[in-house]
Amino acid sequence: MAHKESSAASPPKTGGHSAEPARLDADFDVRWAAWHARGVSHERAVRRKFLILAPVLAIAAAIVYALLRQ
């Protein structure tokens, strides 16, 4: 059985990856810093709401428990 090879030029195999080096996004650091700042401000807002809401819920639960216990 004869083995057939193509003589046509074909691009080299790269294992599914691009042969070009990855180009870095020029403003990636700016976008990353903005995303991180939004995350920090969101976390701060959630913590502030929790610090207000948790004691209110605890007091409400104690009142409901005291009223239902009678």
VEXROBA-889685 format. One record per atom (N, C-alpha, C): residue in three letters; x, y, z. Coordinates in pm, 1 decimal, m for minus. Example, Ala and Ser with C-alpha at 12.3 -4.5 7.8 and 13.67 -1.06 7.14 Angstrom:
BEGIN
NODE:aa:x:y:z
NODE:ALA:1319.0:m569.0:780.0
NODE:ALA:1230.0:m450.0:780.0
NODE:ALA:1320.0:m330.0:780.0
NODE:SER:1285.0:m225.0:708.0
NODE:SER:1367.0:m106.0:714.0
NODE:SER:1290.0:3.0:787.0
***
This chain:
BEGIN
NODE:aa:x:y:z
NODE:MET:84.4:m115.7:0.0
NODE:MET:0.0:0.0:0.0
NODE:MET:89.8:123.0:0.0
NODE:ALA:64.1:213.6:m88.4
NODE:ALA:146.7:333.8:m102.1
NODE:ALA:93.5:443.9:m12.1
NODE:HIS:185.2:518.5:47.6
NODE:HIS:149.0:631.3:133.3
NODE:HIS:147.8:757.3:48.2
NODE:LYS:35.5:828.2:48.2
NODE:LYS:23.9:948.8:m34.0
NODE:LYS:46.2:1071.7:52.2
NODE:GLU:137.1:1156.2:13.1
NODE:GLU:161.8:1282.4:82.0
NODE:GLU:134.3:1395.5:m13.8
NODE:SER:73.4:1498.5:36.0
NODE:SER:46.7:1614.1:m47.5
NODE:SER:172.7:1698.8:m57.0
NODE:SER:198.1:1748.4:m175.3
NODE:SER:313.9:1835.8:m192.2
NODE:SER:274.8:1982.3:m177.5
NODE:ALA:146.0:2008.3:m152.8
NODE:ALA:99.8:2146.5:m136.3
NODE:ALA:147.8:2199.8:m1.3
NODE:ALA:182.0:2328.6:m0.9
NODE:ALA:226.5:2392.9:123.1
NODE:ALA:107.3:2408.4:216.8
NODE:SER:124.1:2367.3:339.3
NODE:SER:17.6:2380.4:437.8
NODE:SER:74.8:2449.7:561.6
NODE:PRO:m9.4:2519.1:633.4
NODE:PRO:39.8:2587.1:753.6
NODE:PRO:82.8:2484.3:858.5
NODE:PRO:181.5:2518.7:938.6
NODE:PRO:226.4:2424.5:1040.6
NODE:PRO:119.0:2401.8:1146.4
NODE:LYS:116.5:2284.3:1199.9
NODE:LYS:20.1:2250.7:1304.6
NODE:LYS:62.9:2317.2:1435.1
NODE:THR:m33.5:2379.6:1501.9
NODE:THR:m0.8:2449.3:1627.6
NODE:THR:m80.7:2394.5:1744.4
NODE:GLY:m146.0:2284.7:1726.7
NODE:GLY:m221.6:2225.1:1836.4
NODE:GLY:m346.5:2303.8:1872.2
NODE:GLY:m405.3:2372.0:1774.6
NODE:GLY:m527.7:2445.4:1801.0
NODE:GLY:m502.7:2587.1:1850.3
NODE:HIS:m379.5:2626.6:1867.1
NODE:HIS:m347.5:2760.4:1913.6
NODE:HIS:m302.1:2844.9:1795.6
NODE:SER:m319.8:2972.1:1808.9
NODE:SER:m277.2:3063.1:1703.6
NODE:SER:m125.7:3066.2:1696.0
NODE:ALA:m74.4:3075.9:1575.1
NODE:ALA:69.7:3083.7:1557.7
NODE:ALA:121.7:3222.0:1595.4
NODE:GLU:31.1:3322.7:1596.7
NODE:GLU:72.1:3457.8:1635.5
NODE:GLU:82.6:3467.3:1787.6
NODE:PRO:179.1:3542.0:1836.6
NODE:PRO:182.5:3563.0:1981.6
NODE:PRO:60.5:3645.1:2023.9
NODE:ALA:12.5:3621.0:2140.8
NODE:ALA:m105.7:3691.4:2189.2
NODE:ALA:m76.0:3839.6:2203.8
NODE:ARG:m163.8:3920.4:2146.6
NODE:ARG:m147.8:4065.1:2159.2
NODE:ARG:m216.8:4110.2:2286.9
NODE:LEU:m145.4:4182.9:2369.7
NODE:LEU:m202.5:4231.5:2494.3
NODE:LEU:m286.0:4354.9:2467.2
NODE:ASP:m395.7:4362.3:2536.3
NODE:ASP:m483.4:4477.1:2522.7
NODE:ASP:m417.8:4597.8:2589.6
NODE:ALA:m411.9:4708.4:2518.2
NODE:ALA:m339.2:4825.0:2567.2
NODE:ALA:m402.8:4884.4:2693.2
NODE:ASP:m534.2:4886.5:2700.1
NODE:ASP:m598.5:4949.6:2815.7
NODE:ASP:m656.3:4846.5:2912.1
NODE:PHE:m600.8:4727.5:2912.7
NODE:PHE:m649.5:4623.6:3003.1
NODE:PHE:m635.1:4665.5:3148.7
NODE:ASP:m521.0:4723.5:3185.5
NODE:ASP:m498.8:4763.7:3324.0
NODE:ASP:m599.5:4868.6:3368.4
NODE:VAL:m636.5:4957.9:3278.4
NODE:VAL:m735.1:5061.4:3311.9
NODE:VAL:m871.4:4997.5:3336.6
NODE:ARG:m910.4:4906.2:3246.3
NODE:ARG:m1040.4:4840.0:3264.4
NODE:ARG:m1041.3:4751.9:3388.0
NODE:TRP:m930.0:4683.4:3415.5
NODE:TRP:m921.5:4598.0:3533.3
NODE:TRP:m933.5:4681.8:3660.9
NODE:ALA:m866.1:4795.0:3666.4
NODE:ALA:m872.9:4882.2:3783.7
NODE:ALA:m1015.4:4934.2:3804.3
NODE:ALA:m1083.0:4969.7:3695.4
NODE:ALA:m1221.0:5016.9:3706.5
NODE:ALA:m1312.1:4905.0:3755.9
NODE:TRP:m1293.7:4784.5:3702.7
NODE:TRP:m1375.7:4670.8:3745.8
NODE:TRP:m1352.4:4640.7:3893.8
NODE:HIS:m1228.0:4644.5:3934.6
NODE:HIS:m1193.9:4618.0:4074.1
NODE:HIS:m1252.8:4725.6:4164.7
NODE:ALA:m1246.5:4851.2:4123.8
NODE:ALA:m1302.4:4960.2:4204.0
NODE:ALA:m1453.7:4944.5:4219.2
NODE:ARG:m1522.4:4903.8:4110.7
NODE:ARG:m1666.9:4880.1:4122.0
NODE:ARG:m1696.0:4767.0:4219.5
NODE:GLY:m1614.7:4662.8:4215.8
NODE:GLY:m1634.8:4550.7:4307.8
NODE:GLY:m1614.5:4591.9:4452.6
NODE:VAL:m1512.0:4672.0:4477.7
NODE:VAL:m1485.0:4717.6:4614.6
NODE:VAL:m1597.7:4806.2:4664.5
NODE:SER:m1646.1:4896.9:4579.9
NODE:SER:m1754.4:4985.2:4623.8
NODE:SER:m1883.2:4906.2:4646.4
NODE:HIS:m1909.5:4804.4:4563.0
NODE:HIS:m2028.2:4720.4:4582.6
NODE:HIS:m2018.6:4643.4:4714.2
NODE:GLU:m1901.2:4587.8:4741.7
NODE:GLU:m1883.2:4513.7:4865.9
NODE:GLU:m1904.0:4604.0:4986.5
NODE:ARG:m1853.4:4726.1:4979.2
NODE:ARG:m1869.2:4821.2:5088.7
NODE:ARG:m2017.3:4852.9:5110.9
NODE:ALA:m2093.4:4870.4:5002.3
NODE:ALA:m2236.3:4900.1:5013.7
NODE:ALA:m2312.5:4782.6:5073.7
NODE:VAL:m2278.6:4661.7:5032.6
NODE:VAL:m2346.6:4543.5:5086.6
NODE:VAL:m2316.1:4527.4:5235.0
NODE:ARG:m2190.6:4548.8:5273.7
NODE:ARG:m2156.3:4538.1:5416.0
NODE:ARG:m2229.8:4642.3:5498.6
NODE:ARG:m2242.8:4764.6:5446.3
NODE:ARG:m2312.9:4870.8:5518.0
NODE:ARG:m2459.4:4833.6:5537.7
NODE:LYS:m2523.8:4781.5:5432.8
NODE:LYS:m2663.2:4740.6:5442.6
NODE:LYS:m2678.6:4626.1:5542.2
NODE:PHE:m2584.6:4532.2:5541.1
NODE:PHE:m2592.4:4418.9:5632.8
NODE:PHE:m2578.5:4465.1:5777.5
NODE:LEU:m2487.8:4559.4:5801.7
NODE:LEU:m2467.8:4607.6:5938.0
NODE:LEU:m2590.4:4680.3:5990.3
NODE:ILE:m2670.9:4735.4:5901.8
NODE:ILE:m2795.6:4800.8:5943.9
NODE:ILE:m2907.6:4698.8:5955.6
NODE:LEU:m2916.1:4608.6:5860.4
NODE:LEU:m3028.3:4516.0:5853.4
NODE:LEU:m3020.1:4402.4:5955.9
NODE:ALA:m2902.9:4352.7:5986.1
NODE:ALA:m2888.9:4238.0:6076.2
NODE:ALA:m2944.2:4266.4:6216.3
NODE:PRO:m2906.8:4377.6:6280.2
NODE:PRO:m2964.6:4403.3:6413.4
NODE:PRO:m3116.3:4424.4:6408.6
NODE:VAL:m3167.2:4488.2:6304.1
NODE:VAL:m3311.4:4509.3:6291.8
NODE:VAL:m3383.0:4375.2:6281.4
NODE:LEU:m3329.4:4283.7:6201.5
NODE:LEU:m3390.9:4150.9:6190.1
NODE:LEU:m3382.6:4073.1:6320.5
NODE:ALA:m3272.7:4086.0:6392.3
NODE:ALA:m3258.5:4016.1:6520.0
NODE:ALA:m3359.4:4067.4:6622.1
NODE:ILE:m3377.4:4197.6:6628.1
NODE:ILE:m3475.0:4255.1:6722.1
NODE:ILE:m3616.4:4214.6:6682.2
NODE:ALA:m3647.0:4218.5:6552.8
NODE:ALA:m3779.6:4179.2:6506.3
NODE:ALA:m3806.3:4032.2:6538.1
NODE:ALA:m3707.5:3947.3:6519.6
NODE:ALA:m3725.5:3805.5:6551.0
NODE:ALA:m3747.5:3785.0:6700.2
NODE:ALA:m3676.2:3860.3:6783.4
NODE:ALA:m3694.7:3848.7:6929.0
NODE:ALA:m3834.8:3893.6:6969.7
NODE:ILE:m3884.8:3999.2:6908.8
NODE:ILE:m4019.8:4047.6:6940.7
NODE:ILE:m4124.0:3945.6:6896.5
NODE:VAL:m4111.1:3892.9:6776.1
NODE:VAL:m4207.1:3794.0:6727.1
NODE:VAL:m4204.1:3669.8:6814.9
NODE:TYR:m4085.1:3625.3:6853.6
NODE:TYR:m4073.1:3509.2:6941.3
NODE:TYR:m4138.3:3534.7:7075.8
NODE:ALA:m4118.0:3654.1:7132.2
NODE:ALA:m4176.5:3687.4:7262.3
NODE:ALA:m4329.4:3692.6:7252.0
NODE:LEU:m4381.4:3746.0:7142.5
NODE:LEU:m4527.1:3753.2:7126.7
NODE:LEU:m4589.4:3616.6:7103.2
NODE:LEU:m4522.9:3530.1:7030.6
NODE:LEU:m4579.5:3398.7:7003.2
NODE:LEU:m4565.5:3305.5:7121.2
NODE:ARG:m4475.4:3333.8:7210.9
NODE:ARG:m4450.2:3246.4:7325.5
NODE:ARG:m4559.3:3259.5:7431.4
NODE:GLN:m4629.1:3370.2:7433.8
NODE:GLN:m4730.7:3394.9:7538.5
NODE:GLN:m4852.0:3310.5:7523.8
***
